[in-house]
Amino acid sequence: MITLEKPMLDAREYQSRAPTHGNEGKCIFTVDVEDWFHILALPRMPDVSEWNTLPSCVSRNFHAMLEIFRDRQVQVTCFFLGWVAERFPELVKAAVEQGHEIASHGYSHTLVYQMTPAQFLADISKSKRIIEDIAGMPVIGYRAPGFSVTQDTPWFFEQLAQAGYRFDSSVFPGPRQHGGLIAGNRHPSSVETAHGRIEEFPISVASMLGRPTCFFGGGYLRLAPYGLIKRMSKRVLGEGRPVIFYVHPREIDPAHPRMAMNPVRRFKSYVNLDTTRRKIEQLLKDFSFTTFNALLSQRESSGVH
Ligand SMILES: [Zn+2]
């Protein structure tokens, strides 16, 4: 464990100084529980005040996902958007009932770098409180919309710790549209802040043509053939890192409504939606899974930080 000297953690310090942990040997399957209209950075996006007026498909799709997880007997991590939890509390309860890990995706789905530290703290505190009240258990994990932790948000970890979170899975260790920390640490690591420690589990990437690429969620998971995803997953595990898969409920529903966007974004957002369910089922069959909490407990009992 390294205690950083500066009270406000600089993201660049995190990249170069954070220690790494050993081989976890397992994968973590995560779901960012949000609706079809929560796609980011579009020219015309509905405001949070309009969300209630839009048709919703998150409930139907999330229940369908829960069925897949139950069939495969896999415990996953559900990063609930606070707004979704508030509007559909039964989804949180159903996930708790099945023994899944409950975590937070913030309340308003705002990119971290578009908020001030105070706005960010308010957003993540609100979602934590709402989800905890419904789940009846502490919520200690967070994932940022669009993995939007950048060099411009050096206060990120400190605010998370202040809100009472203990782990995070938001750092994309490479260049990316909404965020990313170039040359970021690819391994899980501990980040000390003035308000306590955050365990960071970065988004999994594998190098393709020298570029860190995530085959384990989003457009690449839908676009890449299953054999390639499986090979890349094994490569990440072989490098001593857990593979963290991420999906959204809308991605198993080719019939969900579409947002207006340019052709490139349209391709990235909607390509191969009809393949996602099959890929998820196959991944759950081919790999063994754990949860963030289980890894944290394992570390604490072995004294590794
Ligand atoms: Zn999201």
Residues whose N, C-alpha, C, O or C-beta is under 5 A from the ligand:
A	BS01	ZN	D32 E34 H38 P145 G146
